[in-house]
Amino acid sequence: MKLFLILGAVNAMLAVMLGAFGAHALEAKLTERNMLDVYQTGVQYHMYHALALVAVGILLGKWPASALLNGAGWSFFIGILLFSGSLYALSNTGMKFFGPITPLGGVAFIVGWILLIISVVKA
């Protein structure tokens, strides 16, 4: 329970910090509006799934032995790393190498939501 609450809170904080960094420090650097949009998409999904991690942490307090719920938490965290992380890297470096990593994070997000749904239905 504590692990996912901490991961969620830390990632929510990081999403706010990265969003502010993008809005202030990167606006001049990311001259192509497209790259700033890519960065902001990373921040938005980062925050949504940081909050999902907090929800998983809270639910684990109610259902501590849920392997499905644990799987959902790890899927959300991996999704943040792959999806948002690749968008942050792509927008800051312009290296197209990071583009194909993004969908893997999206799949991790989807798996996390499916596992969360199943764990709640089974509870």
N, C-alpha and C positions, 0 to 999 in steps of 0.2 A: 504494500500500500504506500509506504513512505517513498519508495524509489520512484514510482510513477508520479506522485505528487511533486517530488523534487524535480524530476525531469520536466514535467509540465510547467512548473513555475519558472525554472531556469530558461526553458525554451520560449516561454511567453515574454520574459524579460529580454532575451536575445532578439526576439522579433521586434519588439519596440525599439531597442537600441539600433538594430540594423535598419529599421524603417527610418528612424531619425537620421542616421548616418547617410542613408541614400538621399533623403530629402535635402540635406544640407551640404554634405561633403562631396557627394557624387554628382550632383546636378551639373556642375561645370565640367566634370571629367567625362561623364556619359553624355556626350553631346548629341548622339543619336537618340531621339526620344524613344525609339524602340527598345534600346538597351535599358533605359530607366524603367520602362514598363515591365521588362523582363525581371528586373531586380524587384520591383514592387510586387509582382506576382509571387515571387519567392517569399517575400515578407508576409503577404496575406496568408498563404498556405501554411507557412511556419506558425503563425499565430493560431489559426484554426486548429491545427493539430497539437499545438502546445496545450490548448484548452481541452482537447480530447484526452491528452495524457493526464491532465488534472482530473477529468471525469473518471478515467480508468482507476486512478489512485483512490478516489473516493469510493468507487464501486468495490474495489478490492477490500476496503474496510468492512463491507457488508458480506462479500463472498470471497474470503481470503484464499480458498483452495482452488480457485477457478483457473485452470490451465488456458482455457479459451480467452479469458480476460487478460491474462498475462501475455498471451500471444498478440492480442489486440494492441496492448501497450507497446510491445517491442516493434510491431508493424508500424505504428504511428511514428515511433522514434526513428526507425530506419527510413521511413518515408521522408521525414524532415531532413535527415542527412542527405539522402539521394536527390529528392525533388528540389527542395529549397537550396541545398548546398550547391547543386549543379547550376541552378539559375544564378546564384550569387557569383559563382566562378565564371560562368558564361558572360554575364553582363560586365564583369570587371576586367576580363582578359580578352573577350571577343573570340576566344578559342572555341571553334565549333565542336571540338572533341567532347565538350561537356553536354552538348545537346542530347545525344542518345541516352545519357544517364537519367535524364529527367523522367521519362516514362516509367522507368523501373521504380522510382519513388512514388509515382502515381499509382502503380499496381500495389505497392506496399500500403498506401493509404486505403485503397479499396479493400484489400485483405483485412486491414485493421477494422474497418467499419463492419465488414461481414462477420468477423470474429466477435466484435462487440454485440452485434445483433443476436447472434447465436447464443452467446453467453447470457444475455438478458432473457431470451426466450426460455432457455434451459433452467434458469435460476428459480 
